[in-house]
Amino acid sequence: MKREWLRSFGTGILGLGLGGAVSYWYTRQQKGTDKAAEESPVVLHHCLKYGLPSTEHLRFHQNFVLSFDSAKRNAKWVLEHITKDSSSGQGSRADVKFFEDAGLEPRFRSRLEDYRNSGYDRGHLAPAANHKGNQTALSETFSMSNMSPQVGKGFNRDYWARFERFIKTLAWSHDDVYIITGPLYVPQRTPQGYVMHHPMIGKPPCLVAVPTHFYKVVLAESKSKVPFGSSKVSVGAFVMPNDQIQPDMPLTAFTVPLEMLEDVAGMKFFPGYVNDERRQLLDAAATRWHQAGQQQKKFMKWGDRSQLQGGLLMLEAPTPPATVQKGKQGRPSQKLLPSTGGVVPGGGTQPSGVVGALISGATQDTLHVCDAVECKLPGEDWFDSQKKVQKKL
């Protein structure tokens, strides 16, 4: 199973980055024409005599691939493959420095100086911690083409870091984990209609766009210790605002239907595996888990509307960064949710939670990731505790 869908997936994902290049060529069937034309079914289009405009570039690294958008000077997507072994080891970031991507033309790449005094962190899209299996793989994650401007306090150094940790732990309970991470640029609603508004950093004309949101789509595959003795794949999509996030916000509040994310991002994810039937089932589960996250939020206090951005409410960009309120809020156990089945497209109900997943597992080979594992982040002090450990090393 794995070999078949990976072959299709490889073709599909390369198509995301190379789709423009394919238009250099097109096939013309030359029936009844001269012999030379018949021997050359692929002919260069006459418009392309001097080449196509180039706006994005594929960059290959040991454990990840990315497509770099030279207009926004951000990666459009970063695709990682991690395992328990590749994400654990002696790789250290202690002496590693950020570096500009020499494989990109200097005027189109993101630069170290773009981030200086910008107020934004150089946020990894493929996290260094995912690639501790060897030093080379870890060091490659510090390429500036793998960075995107992220709000630091309350996001990159807090909630997003804990989210990255949650994704990494999937490799401990699955054989292979594939992760696609990228930025989103979501418009704001105004009386005049939707308007795109997001900061830019750097110096004109070579500016770096600051995303309004970030997404992760994860596909985790297990070949052992799964229900009914068959290979299991779990998939989930998450969208978060590039903003301070309440530390005890339930992760399920940021689950999104895959189709909605694909519509906003303008691309398909894992096209070699996720077909229409699987997407429909996954999206029904994503909606159910999002509703569970909304139920949990009712027990919390919210200081700013931007805390609600993300998840299914992602048609507007977040308001300016809010001050995260301190204090402890009630945290109902996620194990109690969801308590009722979700509505499946086309009618009927779907059993909820892990029990429902096991029941449907008899006939379905795909679970939502929150049905396969508990979608819960490590403790709020996890990031600070990790920094203290790193200082001791």
N, C-alpha and C positions, 0 to 999 in steps of 0.2 A: 504493500500500500504506500509506504513512505517513498519508495523510489519513484513510483508513478506520479504521485502528486508533486514531489519536489522537482521532477523534470518539467512538468507543466508550469509549476510556480516560478522556476528559474526563467522560463521563457516569458511568462507574464510580467514579472517584476523588471526584467531587463527592458521590456517594451515600454515601461513607464519612462525610463531615461533615454531610450534610443528611438522612441517613436518618431521624433523629429528627423533623425538621421535617415530613417527608412524612406522618407519622402524624396531622397536623392534619386531613388530608383522606382520605376513602376513597370509592370509587366504588360507587354502588348503582344497579343497573338497575331502574327503576321501570316494570315492565310492567303495564298495566291500571290504573295509578293516575291521579291528576289531571294535567292539562296542565302545571301549574307544576312538579311533580316531574319530569316528562319533560324539561322544558326546563333542569333543573338536575341533571345526572347526578352532579356532585360536591357532596356535602352535608357540612357541618361536623358532626363526631361530637359527640353530646350530652355526652360526658365532657369535651370540650375547651372548654367555655363560657368558662373563665377562663385558658385557655392551658396549654401544656406546661411542665414544669420544664426549665430550660436549663442544660446542663452543659458544652457545648463550642461552640467558635466557629471559623469559617473566617476566616483573615486572608490577604488577597491583597497581594503585593508585586510588584515589577517582574519578578524572575526566579524567585520561589518562592512557594509557597502552603503554609500550615500549618493544621492543626486543633488548636486549643488546648483542653486538658482543664482546666477551671477547678477540678476537685476535687483533682487532683494538682499543679496550677499548673505543668504541663509541656505541651509540645506532644505530641500523640499521634503525629503524623507531620509531616514537612516534606518537600515535594516540590519539587525543583529541576529546571530545564532549563538546561543550559549548553552552549556551543559554544566553539570555539577563540577566537573573537573576544570573546565575552561574558566569558570567564574570563581574558583578557589585556588589559592596557591601563594607563592612568595612574591608575586608582582607588587611593587610599592610605588606610590606617587611621591615619595619623599623628595627625590632629586629631579623630578620631571618638570619641565617648563612648557608653557604654551608656545606653539610655533605656528607660523603662517604656512599655508599649504603651497609648497613650491610647485605642485602640479597644476596650479591655476595661474592664469596671467595676473601679474601684480595689480593692475588697475581694477580687476574684477573680483579679487578675493577679499575676504574680511581680514582686517589687520589688527594687530595688538593695540595700536594707538586709537583705534575706533572706540574702544571700551574705556579708555582712561578718563576718569572723572565724568563718566556718562551716567552714573547712578545705577547701572545695571551690571549683573554678574555675567561672566562668561560661562553660560550654562551648558554642560555636556548634554548632547542628545543621546549618544551612546555612552553611558556612565563608565568611568574608569573602573569602578568596583565590579562591574560585570565581567572584566577581562583580566583578573588577577592570576590566571593560569600561567602566564609568562610575561616577562617584563616588556618585550616588544609589543605584544598585543595591548597591554595597558598604556604604554607610552603613545601609541598611535591615536588613542582617544583624545589626546591633547592638541590635535590638529585644529586650527581655527575654523576649518570647514565643518567641524563637528560641534561648533559652539553657536549658541543663539542667545541674544540679550534676554535675560530673565530677571524678574524682581528678586532681590536677594532675601532679605528678612521676611519671613512669613511664607516664602515659596521655595526658591531654589535651595535655601539653607534650612528649610523646615518641611513643609508638607510634601513638596515634590521629591525631596531626598528620601523621605519615608516611603513614598510611593515607589520610587526606584528600588528600594530595599525589598518591598513586597514582591515586585516583579522578579527580582533576582532569586528570591526564595522558591519560586516556582520550579527552578532548575533542581532543587533538592528533592522534589517529589515527582518530577517528570524526567524523561530521558532526554528530550530536546525541547528547547524553548526558542521561538522566533519572535522578535519584537520589532515593530515598526514605530518610530517616533518622529514627530515633525511639528512644525509651527502651523498655526492657522491665523488668518487675518479676517476677522468677523466684523461686519458693519454695525453701526449704531442706528437705531430708529429715531427719526426726527419728524416733525410735522411735515416736512417737505419730502419725506421718504427715507430710504436707507442711505447712510453716508459712511464711507470708510474713513476712519480716523485712528491713526496709531503713530507713535513717535518714531523718529529716525535718529540714529547716532552716527558720529563720525564727522567728516568734513565734505561739503559738496565739491564735486558732483558724486563722489564715491561714498554714498551713505548706506548704512546698514539698517534694515527695517526691524522694528521691535514688534514681535507678534502679539496679538491680543490673547491668544489661547495656545495651548499645546495639547497634542493628542498622543496616545499610545494605543496600539493594537497588538495584542499578544496572542500567539498560538502555541499552546503547550501540548506536546505529544508524549503519551505513555505507551510503552510496549509490555509492561508488566504491572502486576498489582492493581489491576483495573477490574471493574465489575464484569461479570460474564466471560472473563478470560480473553477478551478481544482488545485490539489496539484502540485507545481512546484519545481523542483530540478535544481540547477545550480552547475556546476562543472568546475574547472579550475586548471591547473598545471603551476607552475612557477619554474624556475631554475636560481640561481644567483651565481656568483663567490665569493669565500671566499677572497675578495679583496676590496680595496677602490672603491666605485662606485660614479660616478658623481652625485651630489645631485639632479639635475633636470633631470636625466635619466627617460624617460617615463616607467611606470610600464609595459605597454603592450609589451615593447621590451623583457621582460623576460618570456612572455607566451610561452609554448611549447606544442606540441602535446602529449597527454597522452601516446600514443603508443611508441613514441621516449623515453620518460622518463622511461617507464617500461622496454624497451630494455636495457637502460644504468644501471638502478637500479637492474634489474634482479628479478622483482616482479610485480604482478598486484595490482592495487589500487582500493579499493571499488569493489571487484569482485562480491559481492552480488547485485550490482546495475548496474555497467557499463558493458553492454554486447557489442558485436561486432558492432551492429548498432549504439548504443549511442556513442561508442568510435569514430566511423567514423565521425559522425556529430560534435562531440566536437572537434575533431582534425582539421576538416575543418575550424571551427570557430577560433581555436587557431592560425592556420596559418594566417588567415585573420587579427587577432588582432596583431600578431607579425609584419606583414607587415606594419600595421598602426604605430606601434612603430618605425619601421625603417624609415618611412617617417618623423616622428617627429625629429628623431636624425639628419636628414639632416640639420636642422636649428641650430644645436649646434656645438661647437668647442670641439675637442677631443685631449687630450694631450698624450694618450697612448693607444696602441692596447688592453691592458687588459680591458679597459672600454667596449669593444665590446664583451667580452666573456660572455657566458650565452645565454639564449634563444635558438635559433636554431643553434648557433655557439658553441655548447658545446662539441665538439669532442676533444677539446684540453684544457689542464689546463691553468689557467691565467699566464701571465708573472709575474715576481716579482712585489710586490706592487708599484703602481705608486703614484706620488704626485698629489693629486687632485687639479686641477687648480681652482683658485678663480675667482670670477666675475660672472656677470649675463649673461645668454645666452637667446636667444629668446625661448619662450615657446608657441607654437601654441596651441590653445584650443583643447583638446581632443574631444570636442563635434562635431568638424568638421570632425572627422575621425571615421571609414573609410568612404569614399565617394562612393566607388564602391563595387559591390558584389564580393565574393570570389569564387574560383573554387571548386566545390564539387567533391570528388573522384567519378569517374565513368562518369564525364561529367556534363555540365550544370553549372548554377551559383546559388549562394545562396544569398538572400537579406541580406544586411549588416546592422549593427548597431541594435539599439533597435527596430526600425520599422520592420526590417527583422525578429528579434526574435519574435515579437508579431505575425507576419504573420505565421511563422512556428509553433508558440505555439498552433495553432488550432489542429495540428496533432501530435506534438511532446511534450513529457513531460519533456524534458531536455534542458537547455540553458547553454551556456558557461557563466561563472561568469561575464565576461566583457560585455555580452549582458544583464545581469540582473541588474547590477549596474555599475556606472562609475568607471573604474579601474584607480584610481588616488590616490596618496599618500597624507597624510597631509603635511602641509608646512615644509620647510627645517628647521625651528627653532622649530618644535614641540617637539623634544626630549629634547632640552635644557630647554624649557619652562616647561616640565613635571618634570624635575629634580628640578627646582626652587620651584614648587608646593609641591613636596615631602619634601623638606627641611623645608617648613613652617609648615607642618603637625606635 
